[in-house]
């Protein structure tokens, strides 16, 4: 096989978007070994490197040639492959053709007493250097991008224009061409500090050459450099940096040679709400804010530069000018917005479209106000809380038309709370306005009190119901209005302690839409929305580690309230884990009765026909029914399970003493009715038939 060598493959480009780069590097870690293995190229470890202007794959111990192989494949039975005259049939010809052979090359051989046809395929050894051009070209085309582009007169597609390719096996250049660029034994360095081109003597030295050209070619290394620089900046300033994961990932993949620097802005801007300043720095400029020892935002911030560290003074000065301009805008917008009370902006919500068929944000505000009032009543809020809910729902969207939010969209809601406080609105109203978009994502906190939770619920329920009513429900691959996230948010808020009926809230929301003039099939929409919430609840429960059979057993009873489903599945799983004997009693008792029950027989039995064991079972069923109903009325699902488990003894005794399928039809039907009554006690708790089948 000859000596093994390193394969180095670098795709050099214009700057690739940060998150696209991260995803592409992850793809290459899978695609490279797959592509080599598909050609039977022996190789060692595959390591992927990346920077904003390059993707690099290094493959260790690549053999000079592939190994000769002989593979044997069993085909159809001989009687199918050949006719009575021994002529190959279409089945034989197709099998042979699929293996690159002629039907005459097939062999007939007996195996396990049956004669089959076999194909023997020999693959000769091949020079790896001859295979690599097509393999590497295929790799470039195999990378999937969220958005691709063409450039110049090229028809090839890639995330950004490809400017150079370095492909080497040992010290030999692999002739790969893509988009008019041919591979060479050269690479390029940092765009400003050492652009190149730089000669690469051999594959093993590619990384060394790249590093010497002021490029840190590893995402992990760049993160270490940035974190070390941030730690030094924290020591120098006495402050603590905020490094959100998303922004940090982006910054790591925006620089090839990162250097951490500290900038300062005028302290007068600290009078502007902190959220605007942080938004301007994190979202717009990718700077990291610094907080002082008291946890207050300081007027220092961290810059991660991709420039020449020797020019730090100039770089910091330029970035400070950029921040100053943004903060001057923020300060101006904030002060202008404060010249009018928040309520004055509500009328201008007619200028913002919520959804084409559902009207403007003003129309949404009116609907949410009505719905929030009904939800507040259902949640048994006090009169004072209901007043705060009404006010917060009316003002919640008003800041969407303020100057600050138009410019800094991520602070919607938060700015409304500042403007509400400035206008003299109550503390709970202001807080509800700030929090009514919560939870914004999985794991995010819910609004902190009942007022905010009710407003958030009303807002999200209105959105879900409205979009279902106009046929904009999520599909398998598309959810442009983030309705799945809204549904999970609704469930999370209800779990936090808002004791309402979701079914009633959905009905109220759709009634309000109907009263506003929207035309739709209300019953069909309610069914679709309830099924949507059940699906979300099922996903939520499975993600939490609950078994599918327990979820199915609860949902099969017809329960549609997500919180009830969640509580019952949790109790059922707890019974299985903590008290397996209780769970076993439940499953066996149900299964024994259900196997013989006959729904057509009804459940009105004649006690005069009972034997002692039948009387005992009937009494136990009646007692269990009362106890189960009471437990469910109090929301004590675990107690309901315990009550059902007590039926194990009477049902076992019943089956030991009684022949259900008696020849006397009167006795048989009476006993079947008793079993139906027994099964009926379970119907509102769980369908244990689902669990019995699963086991």
DOLUMZA-485520 format. One record per residue (C-alpha): residue in three letters; chain; z, x, y. Coordinates in pm, whole numbers. Layout:
<pts>
ALA A Z X Y
...
</pts>
This chain:
<pts>
UNK A 0 0 0
UNK A 26 298 232
UNK A 273 369 508
UNK A 443 82 688
UNK A 410 63 1065
UNK A 539 -141 1357
UNK A 323 -416 1502
UNK A 363 -473 1877
UNK A 202 -774 2040
UNK A 243 -850 2412
UNK A 83 -1134 2608
UNK A 97 -1052 2979
UNK A 64 -1336 3229
UNK A 133 -1464 3574
UNK A 492 -1589 3607
UNK A 564 -1855 3342
UNK A 800 -2142 3437
UNK A 1154 -2056 3328
UNK A 1221 -2330 3073
UNK A 867 -2313 2933
UNK A 919 -1939 2876
UNK A 1243 -2000 2686
UNK A 1076 -2259 2464
UNK A 773 -2037 2399
UNK A 994 -1746 2290
UNK A 1170 -1978 2044
UNK A 833 -2092 1909
UNK A 712 -1737 1857
UNK A 1019 -1654 1650
UNK A 890 -1913 1403
UNK A 514 -1880 1450
UNK A 485 -1502 1401
UNK A 636 -1480 1050
UNK A 455 -1798 949
UNK A 119 -1656 1060
UNK A 176 -1325 881
UNK A 301 -1492 565
UNK A 1 -1724 560
UNK A -222 -1417 530
UNK A 13 -1253 278
UNK A 80 -965 513
UNK A 396 -781 401
UNK A 632 -727 692
UNK A 992 -674 794
UNK A 1203 -824 1072
UNK A 1036 -1009 1361
UNK A 1198 -972 1705
UNK A 1089 -1166 2012
UNK A 1130 -1050 2371
UNK A 1035 -1220 2695
UNK A 1034 -1191 3071
UNK A 871 -1411 3336
UNK A 540 -1221 3297
UNK A 530 -1151 2927
UNK A 596 -1257 2570
UNK A 646 -978 2317
UNK A 664 -988 1938
UNK A 771 -674 1751
UNK A 729 -677 1374
UNK A 885 -400 1168
UNK A 746 -244 849
UNK A 402 -401 845
UNK A 206 -278 543
UNK A -137 -123 578
UNK A -284 -367 326
UNK A -198 -688 153
UNK A -117 -693 -216
UNK A -371 -800 -472
UNK A -259 -1130 -621
UNK A -355 -1350 -914
UNK A -248 -1713 -890
UNK A -286 -1976 -1158
UNK A -309 -2347 -1081
UNK A -291 -2636 -1325
UNK A -538 -2914 -1263
UNK A -607 -3253 -1418
UNK A -595 -3327 -1790
UNK A -899 -3200 -1979
UNK A -1000 -3552 -2083
UNK A -1022 -3641 -1714
UNK A -1187 -3314 -1607
UNK A -1469 -3331 -1864
UNK A -1667 -3619 -2008
UNK A -1737 -3669 -2379
UNK A -2031 -3429 -2360
UNK A -1810 -3159 -2205
UNK A -1976 -3191 -1864
UNK A -1737 -3138 -1567
UNK A -1650 -3459 -1388
UNK A -1605 -3502 -1014
UNK A -1232 -3449 -1069
UNK A -1299 -3104 -1217
UNK A -1554 -3014 -952
UNK A -1318 -3118 -672
UNK A -1027 -2924 -818
UNK A -1242 -2612 -863
UNK A -1392 -2642 -516
UNK A -1044 -2663 -366
UNK A -963 -2328 -525
UNK A -1286 -2164 -419
UNK A -1432 -2165 -771
UNK A -1716 -2324 -965
UNK A -1625 -2578 -1230
UNK A -1765 -2343 -1495
UNK A -1483 -2099 -1413
UNK A -1210 -2342 -1513
UNK A -1017 -2280 -1834
UNK A -892 -2536 -2084
UNK A -546 -2478 -2219
UNK A -282 -2681 -2398
UNK A 63 -2718 -2240
UNK A 346 -2929 -2382
UNK A 103 -3084 -2626
UNK A -144 -3188 -2357
UNK A -470 -3010 -2273
UNK A -521 -2934 -1902
UNK A -772 -2735 -1698
UNK A -651 -2426 -1514
UNK A -792 -2227 -1224
UNK A -721 -1858 -1190
UNK A -765 -1733 -834
UNK A -770 -1364 -766
UNK A -710 -1248 -409
UNK A -802 -883 -363
UNK A -601 -652 -141
UNK A -720 -649 222
UNK A -671 -412 511
UNK A -408 -564 741
UNK A -578 -419 1049
UNK A -883 -631 966
UNK A -675 -949 938
UNK A -464 -905 1251
UNK A -725 -987 1521
UNK A -762 -1346 1402
UNK A -389 -1376 1328
UNK A -287 -1266 1678
UNK A -556 -1472 1849
UNK A -434 -1772 1654
UNK A -78 -1704 1767
UNK A -179 -1723 2133
UNK A -348 -2057 2074
UNK A -59 -2190 1863
UNK A 201 -2177 2140
UNK A 264 -2529 2267
UNK A 320 -2576 2642
UNK A 439 -2883 2834
UNK A 149 -2818 3071
UNK A -142 -2580 3027
UNK A -408 -2463 3269
UNK A -753 -2312 3290
UNK A -839 -2041 3542
UNK A -1157 -1889 3679
UNK A -1450 -1977 3456
UNK A -1236 -1962 3141
UNK A -1218 -2256 2903
UNK A -910 -2115 2728
UNK A -577 -2287 2792
UNK A -239 -2124 2849
UNK A 71 -2189 3058
UNK A -39 -1938 3321
UNK A -340 -1701 3350
UNK A -334 -1422 3092
UNK A -375 -1084 3267
UNK A -332 -829 2987
UNK A -282 -801 2613
UNK A -121 -512 2428
UNK A -172 -528 2050
UNK A -100 -222 1841
UNK A -34 -144 1477
UNK A 128 195 1493
UNK A -97 387 1734
UNK A -407 179 1659
UNK A -519 -92 1904
UNK A -589 -427 1738
UNK A -906 -574 1893
UNK A -778 -910 2013
UNK A -959 -1097 2290
UNK A -840 -1412 2467
UNK A -972 -1574 2785
UNK A -1187 -1273 2860
UNK A -897 -1026 2826
UNK A -921 -761 2553
UNK A -621 -584 2404
UNK A -554 -228 2515
UNK A -286 35 2460
UNK A -137 -43 2799
UNK A 124 -270 2954
UNK A 233 -356 3304
UNK A 569 -326 3468
UNK A 763 -502 3743
UNK A 521 -660 3988
UNK A 657 -463 4287
UNK A 868 -177 4153
UNK A 626 -34 3892
UNK A 314 -249 3848
UNK A 117 -8 3628
UNK A -85 -18 3412
UNK A 130 201 3186
UNK A 3 372 2871
UNK A 169 277 2541
UNK A 141 569 2294
UNK A 229 357 1993
UNK A 378 22 1896
UNK A 728 164 1854
UNK A 731 272 2221
UNK A 619 -54 2384
UNK A 973 -164 2474
UNK A 1060 181 2602
UNK A 758 182 2833
UNK A 835 -171 2952
UNK A 1197 -83 3030
UNK A 1093 233 3216
UNK A 873 13 3435
UNK A 1175 -183 3571
UNK A 1153 -476 3330
UNK A 1452 -604 3131
UNK A 1257 -758 2840
UNK A 1536 -959 2680
UNK A 1679 -1289 2801
UNK A 2018 -1196 2657
UNK A 2016 -859 2836
UNK A 1922 -1018 3168
UNK A 2206 -1266 3128
UNK A 2450 -979 3068
UNK A 2321 -800 3379
UNK A 2360 -1114 3589
UNK A 2706 -1200 3457
UNK A 2824 -843 3517
UNK A 2689 -856 3871
UNK A 2855 -1191 3934
UNK A 3188 -1056 3807
UNK A 3159 -764 4049
UNK A 3075 -1002 4335
UNK A 3380 -1215 4246
UNK A 3603 -907 4261
UNK A 3455 -801 4594
UNK A 3490 -1144 4759
UNK A 3805 -1274 4587
UNK A 3611 -1588 4502
UNK A 3493 -1757 4182
UNK A 3129 -1840 4116
UNK A 2997 -2168 3980
UNK A 2728 -2094 3719
UNK A 2583 -2421 3583
UNK A 2409 -2356 3251
UNK A 2077 -2509 3356
UNK A 2049 -2311 3680
UNK A 2169 -1991 3511
UNK A 1904 -2025 3239
UNK A 1641 -2077 3505
UNK A 1752 -1776 3709
UNK A 1761 -1555 3399
UNK A 1397 -1640 3335
UNK A 1283 -1606 3697
UNK A 1352 -1234 3728
UNK A 1233 -931 3534
UNK A 1478 -688 3694
UNK A 1772 -896 3820
UNK A 2012 -765 4082
UNK A 2311 -967 4202
UNK A 2375 -971 4577
UNK A 2613 -1164 4803
UNK A 2501 -1360 5107
UNK A 2693 -1546 5377
UNK A 2626 -1855 5587
UNK A 2792 -1971 5907
UNK A 3133 -2129 5839
UNK A 3045 -2419 6071
UNK A 2832 -2563 5790
UNK A 3143 -2615 5578
UNK A 3199 -2930 5785
UNK A 2899 -3076 5600
UNK A 2988 -3248 5269
UNK A 3020 -2985 4998
UNK A 2776 -3163 4767
UNK A 2487 -3116 5014
UNK A 2557 -2745 5052
UNK A 2582 -2694 4677
UNK A 2266 -2900 4622
UNK A 2079 -2691 4880
UNK A 2188 -2370 4709
UNK A 2167 -2460 4340
UNK A 1882 -2709 4325
UNK A 1658 -2581 4603
UNK A 1718 -2206 4620
UNK A 1880 -2117 4285
UNK A 2180 -1954 4455
UNK A 2528 -1977 4306
UNK A 2813 -2108 4527
UNK A 3144 -1920 4553
UNK A 3483 -2093 4572
UNK A 3796 -1939 4723
UNK A 4136 -1907 4554
UNK A 4226 -2265 4659
UNK A 3914 -2400 4490
UNK A 3747 -2475 4823
UNK A 3382 -2392 4882
UNK A 3348 -2063 5070
UNK A 3068 -1957 5301
UNK A 2964 -1683 5056
UNK A 2701 -1732 4788
UNK A 2535 -1529 4514
UNK A 2170 -1429 4513
UNK A 1994 -1303 4201
UNK A 1709 -1092 4334
UNK A 1396 -976 4153
UNK A 1323 -728 4430
UNK A 1400 -364 4503
UNK A 1779 -308 4495
UNK A 1733 -35 4757
UNK A 1624 -307 4998
UNK A 1939 -517 4952
UNK A 2009 -553 5324
UNK A 1662 -691 5390
UNK A 1668 -917 5085
UNK A 2010 -1063 5172
UNK A 1909 -1116 5533
UNK A 1596 -1305 5428
UNK A 1787 -1529 5188
UNK A 2056 -1598 5449
UNK A 1784 -1714 5687
UNK A 1651 -1950 5421
UNK A 1998 -2095 5354
UNK A 2068 -2131 5724
UNK A 1748 -2331 5771
UNK A 1836 -2563 5485
UNK A 2191 -2611 5605
UNK A 2081 -2676 5963
UNK A 1865 -2954 5822
UNK A 2153 -3087 5612
UNK A 2393 -3081 5905
UNK A 2143 -3256 6130
UNK A 2065 -3526 5871
UNK A 2433 -3584 5798
UNK A 2524 -3622 6164
UNK A 2227 -3852 6228
UNK A 2320 -4072 5932
UNK A 2676 -4109 6061
UNK A 2552 -4270 6383
UNK A 2519 -4600 6193
UNK A 2761 -4763 5948
UNK A 2653 -4757 5585
UNK A 2602 -5133 5583
UNK A 2324 -5096 5840
UNK A 2109 -4918 5585
UNK A 2114 -5204 5331
UNK A 1837 -5394 5512
UNK A 1609 -5090 5485
UNK A 1630 -5098 5103
UNK A 1334 -5338 5125
UNK A 1130 -5024 5195
UNK A 1211 -4873 4854
UNK A 1050 -5012 4537
UNK A 1274 -5027 4230
UNK A 995 -5131 3993
UNK A 666 -5298 4074
UNK A 740 -5624 3892
UNK A 1114 -5623 3962
UNK A 1091 -5578 4336
UNK A 1268 -5356 4583
UNK A 1605 -5185 4584
UNK A 1723 -5461 4818
UNK A 1640 -5719 4550
UNK A 1818 -5505 4292
UNK A 2123 -5483 4520
UNK A 2138 -5863 4540
UNK A 2110 -5899 4162
UNK A 2367 -5628 4091
UNK A 2609 -5790 4338
UNK A 2585 -6123 4154
UNK A 2613 -5963 3812
UNK A 2904 -5740 3912
UNK A 3094 -6048 4030
UNK A 3050 -6216 3690
UNK A 3141 -5900 3497
UNK A 3453 -5856 3713
UNK A 3566 -6208 3622
UNK A 3500 -6144 3252
UNK A 3697 -5819 3276
UNK A 3992 -6010 3428
UNK A 4007 -5792 3740
UNK A 4248 -5892 4013
UNK A 4128 -6074 4322
UNK A 4160 -5756 4528
UNK A 3962 -5558 4271
UNK A 3691 -5824 4264
UNK A 3663 -5796 4641
UNK A 3618 -5419 4613
UNK A 3358 -5467 4338
UNK A 3158 -5705 4557
UNK A 3165 -5466 4852
UNK A 3081 -5157 4646
UNK A 2794 -5331 4467
UNK A 2650 -5439 4802
UNK A 2667 -5087 4949
UNK A 2602 -4877 4636
UNK A 2230 -4817 4697
UNK A 2239 -4806 5078
UNK A 2239 -4426 5100
UNK A 1897 -4410 4931
UNK A 1735 -4462 5272
UNK A 1958 -4218 5461
UNK A 1808 -3893 5587
UNK A 2037 -3675 5377
UNK A 1954 -3842 5046
UNK A 1581 -3858 5118
UNK A 1593 -3478 5161
UNK A 1858 -3398 4896
UNK A 1800 -3660 4628
UNK A 2061 -3536 4380
UNK A 2348 -3637 4613
UNK A 2267 -4009 4606
UNK A 2584 -4209 4564
UNK A 2798 -3915 4675
UNK A 2664 -3934 5031
UNK A 2711 -4309 5026
UNK A 3081 -4254 4957
UNK A 3112 -4020 5257
UNK A 2935 -4269 5482
UNK A 3150 -4554 5345
UNK A 3470 -4365 5428
UNK A 3340 -4284 5776
UNK A 3265 -4653 5828
UNK A 3620 -4751 5730
UNK A 3549 -4890 5385
UNK A 3836 -4882 5135
UNK A 3905 -4582 4914
UNK A 3817 -4764 4590
UNK A 3493 -4893 4740
UNK A 3391 -4543 4849
UNK A 3481 -4395 4512
UNK A 3290 -4666 4325
UNK A 2979 -4593 4534
UNK A 3007 -4223 4450
UNK A 3056 -4285 4078
UNK A 2835 -4584 4000
UNK A 2555 -4365 3858
UNK A 2799 -4221 3602
UNK A 2774 -4131 3323
UNK A 2450 -3955 3414
UNK A 2403 -3779 3079
UNK A 2558 -3751 2735
UNK A 2913 -3623 2766
UNK A 2937 -3697 3138
UNK A 3253 -3868 3264
UNK A 3260 -4242 3328
UNK A 3368 -4386 3664
UNK A 3737 -4321 3723
UNK A 3863 -4676 3779
UNK A 3783 -5038 3700
UNK A 3598 -5107 4026
UNK A 3352 -4823 3974
UNK A 3309 -4905 3607
UNK A 3217 -5267 3673
UNK A 2964 -5170 3943
UNK A 2815 -4904 3713
UNK A 2792 -5155 3429
UNK A 2620 -5413 3647
UNK A 2371 -5157 3776
UNK A 2279 -5030 3429
UNK A 2269 -5374 3264
UNK A 2040 -5501 3540
UNK A 1806 -5206 3483
UNK A 1791 -5244 3105
UNK A 1744 -5621 3109
UNK A 1485 -5615 3387
UNK A 1266 -5355 3223
UNK A 1282 -5527 2885
UNK A 1185 -5852 3058
UNK A 867 -5692 3197
UNK A 774 -5522 2867
UNK A 880 -5173 2973
UNK A 1112 -5108 2679
UNK A 1126 -4752 2542
UNK A 881 -4656 2270
UNK A 928 -4398 1997
UNK A 799 -4116 2215
UNK A 849 -4245 2568
UNK A 1146 -4360 2773
UNK A 1036 -4310 3137
UNK A 1320 -4518 3279
UNK A 1587 -4346 3065
UNK A 1699 -4678 2915
UNK A 1846 -4512 2607
UNK A 2068 -4304 2833
UNK A 2159 -4617 3031
UNK A 2255 -4800 2710
UNK A 2477 -4514 2595
UNK A 2632 -4510 2943
UNK A 2710 -4882 2918
UNK A 2873 -4832 2578
UNK A 3075 -4535 2709
UNK A 3203 -4736 3005
UNK A 3306 -5024 2780
UNK A 3484 -4779 2549
UNK A 3674 -4650 2852
UNK A 3851 -4984 2881
UNK A 3623 -5248 3037
UNK A 3700 -5538 2804
UNK A 3398 -5764 2840
UNK A 3138 -5933 2625
UNK A 2814 -5738 2648
UNK A 2626 -6041 2516
UNK A 2757 -6247 2808
UNK A 2664 -5974 3057
UNK A 2310 -5958 2917
UNK A 2278 -6335 2935
UNK A 2404 -6337 3295
UNK A 2166 -6057 3397
UNK A 1864 -6236 3254
UNK A 1972 -6566 3407
UNK A 1987 -6396 3747
UNK A 1637 -6255 3693
UNK A 1512 -6601 3595
UNK A 1670 -6753 3907
UNK A 1501 -6486 4120
UNK A 1161 -6609 4000
UNK A 1080 -6364 3720
UNK A 901 -6530 3428
UNK A 976 -6419 3070
UNK A 1088 -6548 2729
UNK A 1463 -6523 2771
UNK A 1558 -6568 2406
UNK A 1306 -6308 2290
UNK A 1425 -6060 2552
UNK A 1793 -6113 2464
UNK A 1715 -6055 2096
UNK A 1522 -5737 2181
UNK A 1794 -5602 2410
UNK A 2072 -5675 2160
UNK A 1875 -5501 1886
UNK A 1821 -5208 2126
UNK A 2196 -5178 2183
UNK A 2268 -5206 1811
UNK A 2021 -4924 1746
UNK A 2188 -4708 2013
UNK A 2528 -4789 1862
UNK A 2403 -4694 1517
UNK A 2274 -4359 1652
UNK A 2602 -4300 1833
UNK A 2804 -4365 1518
UNK A 2582 -4148 1297
UNK A 2598 -3863 1550
UNK A 2978 -3892 1534
UNK A 2965 -3836 1157
UNK A 3007 -4191 1029
UNK A 2837 -4282 701
UNK A 2531 -4507 706
UNK A 2674 -4744 445
UNK A 2983 -4815 657
UNK A 2765 -4884 961
UNK A 2538 -5111 757
UNK A 2836 -5297 612
UNK A 2968 -5388 957
UNK A 2635 -5469 1120
UNK A 2539 -5689 823
UNK A 2814 -5934 923
UNK A 2614 -6024 1234
UNK A 2838 -5849 1486
UNK A 2636 -5752 1796
UNK A 2904 -5625 2034
UNK A 2879 -5242 2033
UNK A 3250 -5186 2087
UNK A 3341 -5419 1801
UNK A 3092 -5243 1574
UNK A 3232 -4902 1670
UNK A 3595 -5007 1615
UNK A 3520 -5169 1280
UNK A 3317 -4877 1148
UNK A 3595 -4640 1254
UNK A 3853 -4848 1071
UNK A 3635 -4876 762
UNK A 3578 -4500 755
UNK A 3951 -4443 808
UNK A 4029 -4666 509
UNK A 3791 -4465 297
UNK A 3930 -4129 415
UNK A 4300 -4200 461
UNK A 4361 -4467 200
UNK A 4091 -4439 -66
UNK A 4282 -4676 -291
UNK A 4259 -4949 -26
UNK A 3890 -4888 14
UNK A 3837 -4892 -363
UNK A 4028 -5220 -390
UNK A 3808 -5372 -120
UNK A 3482 -5259 -276
UNK A 3572 -5354 -633
UNK A 3720 -5692 -541
UNK A 3411 -5783 -344
UNK A 3163 -5649 -597
UNK A 3319 -5835 -893
UNK A 3307 -6167 -711
UNK A 2972 -6114 -543
UNK A 2798 -6034 -872
UNK A 2862 -6387 -996
UNK A 2875 -6590 -674
UNK A 2609 -6854 -613
UNK A 2559 -6955 -251
UNK A 2379 -7274 -354
UNK A 2696 -7403 -521
UNK A 2885 -7430 -191
UNK A 3258 -7362 -152
UNK A 3426 -7703 -175
UNK A 3614 -7665 -502
UNK A 3829 -7920 -687
UNK A 4181 -7777 -727
UNK A 4257 -8034 -997
UNK A 4029 -7839 -1233
UNK A 4208 -7507 -1178
UNK A 4404 -7308 -1432
UNK A 4707 -7106 -1320
UNK A 4503 -6791 -1240
UNK A 4252 -7002 -1045
UNK A 4534 -7161 -845
UNK A 4674 -6814 -777
UNK A 4337 -6689 -654
UNK A 4279 -6997 -438
UNK A 4624 -6957 -278
UNK A 4562 -6586 -220
UNK A 4222 -6661 -62
UNK A 4372 -6919 173
UNK A 4651 -6685 276
UNK A 4405 -6397 322
UNK A 4171 -6612 530
UNK A 4450 -6702 772
UNK A 4577 -6345 791
UNK A 4227 -6200 837
UNK A 4140 -6449 1110
UNK A 4462 -6370 1294
UNK A 4404 -5994 1262
UNK A 4049 -6026 1394
UNK A 4167 -6245 1683
UNK A 4402 -5962 1782
UNK A 4135 -5698 1732
UNK A 4334 -5539 1450
UNK A 4050 -5460 1214
UNK A 4255 -5222 1002
UNK A 4505 -5500 931
UNK A 4216 -5727 829
UNK A 4106 -5465 578
UNK A 4458 -5438 440
UNK A 4474 -5817 396
UNK A 4145 -5818 208
UNK A 4261 -5534 -16
UNK A 4550 -5753 -134
UNK A 4295 -5979 -305
UNK A 4227 -5713 -568
UNK A 4513 -5827 -792
UNK A 4435 -6201 -790
UNK A 4062 -6148 -846
UNK A 4126 -5906 -1135
UNK A 4367 -6155 -1296
UNK A 4113 -6433 -1241
UNK A 3840 -6242 -1427
UNK A 4077 -6148 -1709
UNK A 4192 -6506 -1766
UNK A 3882 -6710 -1682
UNK A 3528 -6733 -1818
UNK A 3333 -6811 -1502
UNK A 3009 -6907 -1674
UNK A 3178 -7171 -1889
UNK A 2957 -7405 -2095
UNK A 3127 -7693 -1915
UNK A 2905 -7728 -1608
UNK A 3182 -7887 -1402
UNK A 3417 -7594 -1465
UNK A 3138 -7341 -1408
UNK A 3037 -7488 -1073
UNK A 3399 -7521 -962
UNK A 3468 -7156 -1040
UNK A 3150 -7047 -860
UNK A 3265 -7241 -554
UNK A 3599 -7060 -567
UNK A 3416 -6725 -580
UNK A 3203 -6834 -285
UNK A 3523 -6914 -92
UNK A 3654 -6569 -193
UNK A 3334 -6398 -66
UNK A 3356 -6601 255
UNK A 3682 -6432 352
UNK A 3494 -6102 370
UNK A 3194 -6221 567
UNK A 3338 -6162 915
UNK A 3487 -5824 826
UNK A 3221 -5625 642
UNK A 2948 -5673 387
UNK A 3092 -5458 111
UNK A 2778 -5521 -89
UNK A 2610 -5259 134
UNK A 2875 -5008 39
UNK A 2875 -5101 -328
UNK A 2497 -5044 -341
UNK A 2530 -4715 -158
UNK A 2781 -4592 -411
</pts>
